[in-house]
């Protein structure tokens, strides 16, 4: 597993973020944002993940960080 310090991640490292219902992440159960579309939403999703580090899952290749929180999937994709 990639060694990523979740607390050290910054919005500048995010290429896109997702929030939606648990299940399919194609966009049918939630929405994706890029920093160009909404840096505020990308930052909010990142901060939510950081506040819930105990349930965070990190991609083996270090491409994404995700957490299931309150019935929602939160995911950030890294540069």
C-alpha positions as a Markdown table, in Angstrom:
| # | Residue | x | y | z |
|---|---|---|---|---|
| 1 | Unk | 0.0 | 0.0 | 0.0 |
| 2 | Unk | 1.2 | 3.5 | -0.9 |
| 3 | Unk | 2.4 | 5.4 | 2.2 |
| 4 | Unk | 0.3 | 8.6 | 2.0 |
| 5 | Unk | 0.1 | 11.1 | 4.9 |
| 6 | Unk | -3.6 | 11.9 | 4.6 |
| 7 | Unk | -3.3 | 14.9 | 6.9 |
| 8 | Unk | -0.5 | 16.4 | 4.7 |
| 9 | Unk | -2.6 | 16.4 | 1.5 |
| 10 | Unk | -3.5 | 19.8 | 0.1 |
| 11 | Unk | -6.1 | 20.8 | -2.4 |
| 12 | Unk | -3.3 | 21.6 | -4.9 |
| 13 | Unk | -2.6 | 17.8 | -5.0 |
| 14 | Unk | -6.2 | 16.9 | -6.1 |
| 15 | Unk | -7.2 | 16.5 | -9.7 |
| 16 | Unk | -10.8 | 15.7 | -9.0 |
| 17 | Unk | -13.0 | 14.8 | -6.1 |
| 18 | Unk | -16.2 | 12.7 | -5.7 |
| 19 | Unk | -19.1 | 12.6 | -3.2 |
| 20 | Unk | -22.1 | 10.4 | -3.6 |
| 21 | Unk | -24.1 | 7.4 | -2.5 |
| 22 | Unk | -22.1 | 4.2 | -1.8 |
| 23 | Unk | -22.0 | 1.9 | -4.8 |
| 24 | Unk | -21.2 | 2.9 | -8.4 |
| 25 | Unk | -18.9 | 5.8 | -8.7 |
| 26 | Unk | -19.5 | 6.5 | -12.4 |
| 27 | Unk | -21.3 | 9.6 | -11.4 |
| 28 | Unk | -24.8 | 8.2 | -11.4 |
| 29 | Unk | -25.1 | 8.2 | -7.6 |
| 30 | Unk | -23.0 | 11.3 | -7.0 |
| 31 | Unk | -21.0 | 14.1 | -8.5 |
| 32 | Unk | -17.4 | 14.8 | -9.5 |
| 33 | Unk | -15.7 | 18.1 | -9.1 |
| 34 | Unk | -12.4 | 19.4 | -10.5 |
| 35 | Unk | -10.6 | 22.3 | -8.8 |
| 36 | Unk | -11.5 | 24.4 | -11.9 |
| 37 | Unk | -15.2 | 23.7 | -11.3 |
| 38 | Unk | -15.2 | 24.2 | -7.6 |
| 39 | Unk | -12.1 | 24.4 | -5.5 |
| 40 | Unk | -14.3 | 24.9 | -2.5 |
| 41 | Unk | -16.1 | 21.6 | -3.0 |
| 42 | Unk | -12.8 | 19.8 | -3.7 |
| 43 | Unk | -11.4 | 21.3 | -0.4 |
| 44 | Unk | -14.5 | 20.4 | 1.5 |
| 45 | Unk | -14.3 | 16.7 | 0.4 |
| 46 | Unk | -10.6 | 16.6 | 1.3 |
| 47 | Unk | -11.2 | 18.1 | 4.7 |
| 48 | Unk | -14.0 | 15.6 | 5.4 |
| 49 | Unk | -11.7 | 12.7 | 4.5 |
| 50 | Unk | -9.0 | 14.2 | 6.7 |
| 51 | Unk | -11.4 | 14.5 | 9.7 |
| 52 | Unk | -12.3 | 10.9 | 9.4 |
| 53 | Unk | -8.9 | 9.3 | 8.9 |
| 54 | Unk | -9.8 | 6.2 | 10.9 |
| 55 | Unk | -12.0 | 5.0 | 8.0 |
| 56 | Unk | -9.8 | 6.1 | 5.1 |
| 57 | Unk | -8.8 | 3.7 | 2.3 |
| 58 | Unk | -5.8 | 4.5 | 0.2 |
| 59 | Unk | -5.3 | 3.1 | -3.3 |
| 60 | Unk | -2.4 | 0.6 | -3.6 |
| 61 | Unk | -0.9 | 2.8 | -6.3 |
| 62 | Unk | -1.5 | 6.0 | -4.5 |
| 63 | Unk | -3.9 | 7.4 | -7.1 |
| 64 | Unk | -6.8 | 8.1 | -4.7 |
| 65 | Unk | -7.9 | 8.3 | -1.1 |
| 66 | Unk | -11.4 | 7.5 | -0.1 |
| 67 | Unk | -13.7 | 7.2 | 3.0 |
| 68 | Unk | -17.3 | 6.0 | 3.5 |
| 69 | Unk | -18.8 | 8.5 | 5.9 |
| 70 | Unk | -22.5 | 8.8 | 7.0 |
| 71 | Unk | -23.7 | 6.7 | 4.1 |
| 72 | Unk | -21.7 | 8.6 | 1.5 |
| 73 | Unk | -18.5 | 7.8 | -0.5 |
| 74 | Unk | -15.9 | 10.6 | -0.4 |
| 75 | Unk | -12.9 | 10.3 | -2.7 |
| 76 | Unk | -10.1 | 12.5 | -3.9 |
| 77 | Unk | -7.9 | 11.6 | -6.9 |
| 78 | Unk | -4.3 | 12.7 | -6.6 |
| 79 | Unk | -1.8 | 14.2 | -9.1 |
